[in-house]
Amino acid sequence: MRYSDFTSITADSRKVIPGSLFVAVRGYSSDGHDYIQSAIDKGATGIICEEIPEGMSTGNTPCSASLRDPVRENAPQGVFPADIQFEVVENSRKALALAADEFYGHPSRKLSLVGITGTNGKTTTVTLLYNLFRSMGYPCGLLSTIANYVDGKRLETENTTADPITINALLKDMVDHGCQYCFMEVSSIGVEQDRVSGLTFAMGIFSNLTHDHLDYHKTFAEYLRCKKLFFDRLPKEAVALVNADDKNGPVMVQNTKAKVVTYSVRGLADHTARILEQSFEGMQLKIDGVDTWCTLIGEHNAYNLLAIYSTAVCLGMDATETLIALSSLEPAPGRLENLRGPRGLSVVIDYAHTPDALENVLKTLRTIAPERQLICLFGCGGDRDRTKRPEMAQVAEKLADRLVITSDNPRTEDPEKIIEEIRSGLSAAAAVKTLVITDRREALRTAILTAPEGATILVAGKGHETYQIIGHEKRPFDEKQIVNETFKLFNE
């Protein structure tokens, strides 16, 4: 079966057109095998599946069981509907990724694809890499949590790592538009679900590994294993860039065939950075011995910037030119975004939604403005890892002067119950400095209007998002807009 001969490729029977290749994937709420007949009725001429549905034993075209991985050995033989090619495989998710790669002409081989995985820092790193390389004159693409870009064209995104068909279609679009590089977030779930199988990566970056996604992976060991798979699969021609300060860094690359390069903010490595000073306006870094001013702040951003610099050097960019371009980069949307208000107030919006990320941001704000009162407003997402909820409260209690606990994206959970699980992590003494307001808009307004003069208010959890997910509905919710509207109330 030659996948490139079909008119389209899809795992959604509703998107089948005459001549399509339909891949039957087993999902969490539905099984694609139940829709094979529907796909054929709509004109699919190729089917990839893990088993032939009962009753499909008439016609006169033999089963075409290709020998390519991951086709199942001893696939059932028989006759099937005329003009329909069947391919029986062991893993249809992986088969979908390999088929999509071939259908779109192996686009990842025609540019330098850089993937980053880790708990925190993925979006900032890929977004700034994209901006850096474009500022240096290179057309490139971006696949991120915030948005996808084909050179300068923005396309909305739903998941950290998209499905294989979307990924390969976007990569082909990038190649067609002359892109030389693509920078991509790679989630542990995306690796485990074979969304990046078949892609050829020029580089893989490991940022860090902390508590997240245990609602899906169940254990930290399984979470680590899925991250490590990304590096296990890198080709020998690739580079594996790892954070030497994270204890899981050596684990990530212990079985990789790629060339290993390290970076560190605290110790020795192939590339190093040190923070010399910082303020709300930016920080002075010494990167590989050279003083560099950057507009981002915080130790976690020192890691991000060093990873960006190291990546550029590994891809052949001039070190001096890279540092000059690095100094002009602006923060990614919703990442330590500082909104200055009346009465000396600073409202900082950040995407921090894990205990480690929240701790990093709060420590940064404490370091920059130790004399200011620090207020932390946060919640936790529904239908996600519940074990981190009390941990988030413990981090906030330790580092903030006052807490405002509210709703995040409750999804199908009761927001009141989410808040109770967050509060379970607080000590009795913390109750006196904690305000609970379930409605996030009212919580944000109250935090600003009751803040003492010169306070810093961290609004954590949603960052760049301009919506709130309640039930299955996405409702408009722009925190920057709400903050600016609240600032105006001081003048009334």
C-alpha positions in Angstrom: 0.0 0.0 0.0 1.5 3.3 -1.0 0.1 6.0 1.3 0.9 8.8 -1.1 -1.5 7.4 -3.7 -4.6 8.3 -1.6 -6.5 11.6 -1.9 -6.4 12.2 1.8 -5.5 10.6 5.1 -7.7 10.7 8.2 -8.6 9.0 11.5 -12.0 10.7 11.5 -14.6 8.9 9.3 -16.6 12.2 9.0 -13.6 13.6 7.1 -13.4 10.8 4.5 -13.6 11.8 0.9 -13.5 9.5 -2.2 -10.1 7.9 -2.4 -9.2 8.5 1.3 -7.0 6.4 3.5 -8.8 5.8 6.8 -6.9 4.7 9.9 -9.0 3.1 12.6 -7.6 4.2 16.0 -8.8 3.1 19.3 -9.6 6.2 21.4 -10.8 6.7 25.0 -14.4 7.3 24.2 -14.7 5.7 20.8 -13.1 3.0 18.6 -12.3 3.8 15.0 -12.8 0.2 14.1 -16.6 0.8 14.6 -16.5 3.4 11.8 -14.7 1.4 9.1 -17.9 0.6 7.2 -18.9 4.2 7.4 -15.5 5.3 6.0 -15.9 2.8 3.1 -19.5 4.0 2.4 -18.1 7.5 2.1 -15.5 6.4 -0.5 -12.4 5.4 1.5 -10.2 3.1 -0.7 -7.6 2.2 2.0 -8.1 1.0 5.5 -5.4 0.6 8.2 -6.7 -1.2 11.3 -5.6 -3.6 14.1 -8.3 -6.2 13.2 -10.8 -6.8 10.5 -14.4 -6.2 11.7 -16.7 -9.2 11.6 -18.8 -9.5 8.5 -16.3 -7.9 6.2 -15.5 -11.1 4.3 -17.1 -10.5 0.9 -15.7 -9.1 -2.2 -12.7 -10.0 -4.3 -9.7 -8.0 -3.1 -7.1 -9.8 -0.9 -5.9 -8.3 2.4 -2.8 -6.2 1.7 -0.7 -6.8 4.8 2.5 -4.8 4.2 5.7 -5.9 5.8 6.6 -2.4 7.1 6.7 -1.8 10.8 4.3 -1.9 12.7 2.4 -4.4 10.7 1.3 -7.5 12.6 2.9 -10.8 11.8 0.6 -13.5 10.6 -2.1 -11.0 9.7 -5.4 -12.6 8.8 -5.8 -13.4 5.1 -9.1 -13.3 3.3 -11.1 -11.4 0.8 -12.7 -8.0 1.4 -14.8 -5.4 -0.4 -13.6 -4.8 -4.0 -11.2 -2.0 -4.6 -10.4 -1.6 -0.8 -6.9 -2.1 0.4 -6.6 -3.3 4.0 -3.5 -3.1 6.1 -3.6 -5.0 9.5 -1.2 -3.6 12.0 -0.1 -4.1 15.6 -0.5 -0.4 16.6 -2.7 1.8 14.5 -1.7 5.0 16.3 1.9 4.4 15.3 0.8 3.4 11.8 -1.2 6.6 11.5 2.0 8.7 12.3 4.1 6.7 9.8 1.4 6.9 7.1 1.0 10.7 7.6 4.7 11.2 7.3 4.8 9.3 4.0 1.5 10.9 2.7 2.9 14.4 3.1 6.3 13.5 1.6 8.4 13.2 4.8 8.5 16.9 5.4 10.5 16.7 8.6 13.5 15.5 6.6 13.4 18.7 4.5 14.0 21.2 7.3 15.7 21.2 10.7 13.1 20.1 13.2 13.9 20.9 16.9 11.7 19.4 19.6 11.7 20.3 23.3 10.2 18.2 26.1 10.1 18.8 29.8 7.6 19.9 32.4 8.2 23.7 32.3 9.7 26.1 29.8 8.6 24.4 26.6 6.4 27.2 25.2 8.8 30.0 26.2 11.8 28.2 24.6 10.2 27.3 21.3 8.5 30.6 20.9 11.7 32.5 21.5 13.7 30.2 19.3 11.2 30.9 16.5 11.5 34.7 17.1 15.3 34.5 17.4 15.8 32.7 14.1 13.3 34.9 12.3 15.1 38.0 13.6 18.3 36.5 12.2 16.7 36.2 8.8 15.7 32.6 8.7 12.2 31.6 7.6 10.9 29.0 10.1 7.8 27.4 11.7 6.5 27.0 15.2 4.3 24.3 16.8 3.4 25.4 20.3 0.7 25.5 23.0 -0.1 29.1 22.2 -0.2 28.9 18.4 1.3 27.4 15.3 3.1 29.6 12.8 4.1 28.9 9.2 6.8 31.6 8.9 4.7 34.7 9.8 1.2 33.2 9.4 -0.5 32.3 12.7 -2.7 29.3 13.1 -4.6 28.4 16.3 -3.8 25.3 18.2 -5.6 22.9 20.6 -3.0 20.6 22.1 0.6 20.9 23.2 1.4 18.2 20.6 -1.1 18.0 17.8 -2.2 14.8 16.0 0.3 13.3 13.4 -1.8 14.4 10.4 -2.0 18.0 11.6 1.8 18.0 12.4 2.8 16.6 9.0 0.4 18.9 7.1 1.8 21.9 8.9 5.4 20.7 8.3 4.7 20.3 4.6 3.2 23.8 4.6 6.4 25.1 6.2 8.5 23.3 3.6 6.4 24.7 0.8 6.9 28.2 2.2 10.7 27.8 2.3 11.1 27.3 6.1 14.5 26.1 7.1 13.7 25.4 10.8 10.8 24.3 12.9 10.6 24.5 16.7 8.1 22.2 18.3 6.8 21.4 21.8 6.8 17.7 22.5 4.6 16.5 25.4 5.0 13.2 27.2 1.4 12.4 26.2 2.3 13.2 22.5 5.3 10.8 22.7 3.3 8.0 24.4 0.5 8.3 21.9 2.9 8.1 18.9 2.0 11.6 17.7 5.7 12.3 16.8 6.6 8.8 15.5 8.0 9.0 12.0 9.3 12.5 12.4 13.0 13.2 11.9 14.4 15.5 14.6 17.6 17.4 14.1 17.7 18.2 17.8 15.9 17.3 21.0 16.0 19.5 24.1 15.3 18.5 27.7 14.4 21.4 30.0 13.4 19.8 33.4 11.1 17.2 35.0 8.8 18.0 37.8 5.3 17.1 39.0 2.6 17.1 36.2 0.3 15.0 34.1 0.0 12.2 36.8 -3.7 12.1 36.0 -2.7 10.6 32.7 0.6 8.8 33.5 -0.4 7.7 37.0 3.2 7.5 38.3 6.2 9.7 38.0 8.3 6.8 36.7 5.9 6.4 33.8 5.9 10.2 33.1 9.7 10.0 33.0 9.7 7.0 30.7 7.6 8.7 28.2 9.8 11.8 28.2 12.9 9.5 27.8 11.3 7.7 24.8 11.7 11.0 22.8 15.5 10.9 23.3 15.7 7.1 22.8 14.3 7.6 19.3 16.5 10.4 18.2 18.8 9.4 15.2 22.6 9.4 15.6 22.8 12.5 13.4 20.8 14.5 15.9 21.8 16.5 18.9 20.4 15.9 22.4 20.6 19.1 24.5 20.0 18.5 28.2 19.8 20.5 31.3 22.7 19.3 33.4 21.3 20.8 36.6 18.2 18.6 36.5 18.9 15.2 38.1 16.8 13.5 35.4 19.0 15.0 32.6 21.5 12.1 32.5 18.6 9.6 32.6 17.0 11.2 29.5 20.0 10.5 27.3 21.5 7.3 28.7 20.2 5.3 25.7 20.2 8.0 23.0 22.1 7.6 19.8 22.3 11.3 19.4 25.3 13.6 20.3 24.8 14.8 23.8 25.4 18.5 24.7 24.8 19.9 28.2 23.8 23.4 29.6 23.9 24.6 33.2 23.1 27.7 35.2 24.6 26.4 38.4 27.6 24.2 37.5 29.9 23.0 34.7 28.6 22.1 31.3 29.2 22.6 27.6 27.3 25.9 27.8 26.8 27.9 31.0 25.1 31.0 32.2 25.1 33.0 35.4 22.7 35.7 36.6 24.6 38.9 37.5 21.6 41.1 38.4 17.9 41.4 37.6 14.9 43.8 38.0 11.4 44.0 36.5 12.9 45.4 33.3 15.2 42.4 32.7 18.4 40.7 33.8 22.1 40.7 33.2 23.5 37.3 32.3 27.0 36.0 31.6 26.5 33.4 28.9 29.6 31.3 28.0 31.7 34.1 29.6 30.0 37.0 27.7 27.8 39.6 29.5 24.4 39.8 27.9 21.3 41.9 28.8 17.9 40.2 28.4 14.4 41.4 28.9 13.2 38.2 30.6 13.6 37.7 34.3 14.0 34.8 36.7 16.3 31.9 37.1 13.9 29.7 35.1 14.2 32.1 32.2 18.0 32.0 32.5 17.7 28.3 31.8 15.3 29.0 28.9 17.6 31.6 27.4 20.7 29.4 27.8 18.8 26.5 26.1 17.9 28.9 23.2 21.5 30.1 22.8 22.9 26.6 23.0 20.4 25.4 20.4 21.4 28.1 18.0 25.1 27.4 18.4 24.5 23.6 17.9 22.6 24.5 14.7 25.6 26.4 13.4 24.7 30.0 14.3 27.5 32.4 15.2 27.7 32.8 19.0 28.2 36.6 19.0 25.3 37.2 16.5 23.1 34.9 18.6 23.8 36.8 21.8 23.0 40.1 20.1 19.7 38.8 18.8 19.0 37.1 22.2 19.2 40.5 24.0 16.2 41.9 22.0 13.8 39.0 22.6 10.5 39.7 24.4 8.8 37.3 26.8 6.3 34.9 25.4 2.6 36.0 26.0 1.4 35.2 29.5 4.8 34.4 30.8 5.8 36.8 33.7 3.8 39.5 31.9 4.0 42.6 34.1 1.1 45.1 34.0 1.8 48.3 35.8 -1.2 49.9 37.6 -2.1 52.9 39.8 -0.8 53.2 43.3 2.4 51.4 42.3 0.7 48.1 41.8 2.2 45.4 39.6 0.0 42.6 38.3 2.1 39.7 36.9 0.3 37.2 34.7 2.0 33.8 34.3 1.0 30.4 33.1 2.5 28.6 36.1 0.2 25.7 36.8 2.5 23.2 38.5 4.1 23.4 42.0 7.6 23.8 40.6 6.5 26.5 38.1 4.6 28.5 40.8 7.6 28.3 43.1 10.0 29.5 40.4 7.8 32.6 39.6 7.2 33.5 43.3 10.9 33.2 44.1 11.7 35.5 41.1 9.2 38.1 42.3 10.5 37.9 45.9 14.1 38.4 44.6 13.3 41.4 42.4 11.1 43.2 44.9 11.7 41.8 48.4 10.2 45.0 50.0 6.8 44.7 48.3 3.9 42.7 49.6 3.4 39.7 47.4 -0.2 38.4 46.7 -0.7 35.1 44.9 -3.9 34.4 43.1 -4.3 30.9 41.7 -6.5 27.8 41.2 -6.1 24.4 39.6 -7.6 22.9 36.5 -10.4 20.4 36.6 -10.1 16.9 35.1 -6.4 17.1 35.6 -3.8 15.8 38.1 -5.5 16.2 41.6 -2.4 15.4 43.6 -0.7 18.7 42.8 -3.5 20.8 44.2 -2.5 20.8 47.9 1.2 21.1 46.8 0.4 24.3 45.0 -1.2 25.7 48.2 1.9 24.7 50.2 4.2 26.5 47.8 2.0 29.6 47.7 1.7 29.7 51.5 5.5 29.5 51.9 6.4 32.3 49.5 3.4 34.8 49.3 2.2 37.2 52.0 -1.5 36.8 51.0 -3.3 34.1 49.0 -6.4 34.3 46.8 -7.7 30.9 45.9 -10.1 30.8 43.0 -11.3 28.8 40.0 -9.1 28.0 37.0 -10.5 25.9 34.2 -12.9 23.7 36.2 -14.0 21.8 33.1 -16.5 19.1 34.3 -15.5 19.2 38.0 -17.2 21.2 40.7 -15.0 24.3 41.2 -15.9 24.4 44.9 -14.5 20.8 45.4 -11.3 21.7 43.5 -10.8 24.7 45.8 -11.4 22.5 48.9 -8.6 20.1 47.7 -6.3 23.1 47.2 -7.1 24.4 50.7 -6.3 21.0 52.2 -2.6 21.8 51.7 -2.7 24.9 53.8 -1.7 25.1 57.4 -4.1 26.5 60.0 -2.0 29.7 60.3 -2.3 30.3 56.5 -6.1 30.6 56.7 -5.9 34.1 58.1 -4.0 35.3 55.0 -6.2 33.4 52.5 -9.2 34.7 50.6 -11.4 32.2 48.7 -13.5 33.6 45.8 -14.7 30.9 43.4 -15.6 33.4 40.5 -12.2 34.1 39.0 -13.2 37.5 37.6 -14.4 38.7 41.0 -11.3 37.2 42.7 -9.0 39.1 40.3 -10.9 42.4 40.8 -10.9 41.9 44.6 -7.2 41.1 44.7 -6.3 44.3 42.9 -8.8 46.6 44.6 -7.8 45.5 48.1 -4.1 45.3 47.6 -1.9 47.7 49.6 0.0 50.4 47.7 3.1 49.1 45.9 2.0 45.4 46.1 2.9 42.7 43.5 0.0 40.5 42.5 0.8 37.2 40.8 -2.1 35.9 38.7 -1.1 32.3 38.1 -2.4 29.4 36.0 -3.9 30.7 32.8 -1.2 33.0 31.3 -1.9 33.4 27.5 -5.3 31.9 27.6 -8.2 34.2 26.7 -10.9 31.7 27.8 -12.2 29.7 30.7 -13.4 26.2 30.3 -16.5 25.5 32.3 -18.1 22.1 31.7 -17.4 21.5 28.0 -17.8 25.2 27.1 -15.0 27.7 26.3 -16.1 31.1 27.6 -14.3 34.3 26.8 -12.0 35.3 29.7 -9.1 37.7 29.1 -7.2 38.4 32.3 -5.2 41.3 30.8 -8.5 43.0 29.8 -10.0 42.4 33.3 -6.8 43.8 35.0 -6.8 46.9 32.8 -10.5 47.5 33.4 -10.0 47.2 37.1 -7.1 49.6 37.1 -9.5 52.2 35.6 -11.8 51.9 38.7 -9.1 53.7 40.8 -9.7 56.9 38.7 -13.5 56.9 39.1 
